[in-house]
């Protein structure tokens, strides 16, 4: 029962959408990203996702510059 409640709670978190282009030398990659810029969205991340579209990803934004570590709990993709 707790697991179902936890999954339902995460489903309610809404991510901002954005476009991101990464350029290195002559190469470019255009991505559609979900923006994780709040404690709630960063905490959820990609948990319980069954799939992720091609050229899609998640951009994690923090208020301050630092070295951040990630724990990818329940990340299926």
Rosetta blueprint (number, residue, H / E / L):
1 X L
2 X H
3 X H
4 X H
5 X H
6 X H
7 X H
8 X H
9 X H
10 X H
11 X H
12 X L
13 X L
14 X L
15 X L
16 X E
17 X E
18 X E
19 X E
20 X E
21 X E
22 X E
23 X E
24 X E
25 X L
26 X L
27 X E
28 X E
29 X E
30 X E
31 X E
32 X E
33 X E
34 X E
35 X E
36 X E
37 X L
38 X L
39 X H
40 X H
41 X H
42 X H
43 X H
44 X H
45 X L
46 X L
47 X L
48 X L
49 X L
50 X L
51 X L
52 X L
53 X L
54 X L
55 X L
56 X E
57 X E
58 X E
59 X E
60 X E
61 X L
62 X L
63 X L
64 X L
65 X L
66 X L
67 X L
68 X L
69 X L
70 X L
71 X L
72 X L
73 X L
74 X L
75 X L
76 X L
77 X L
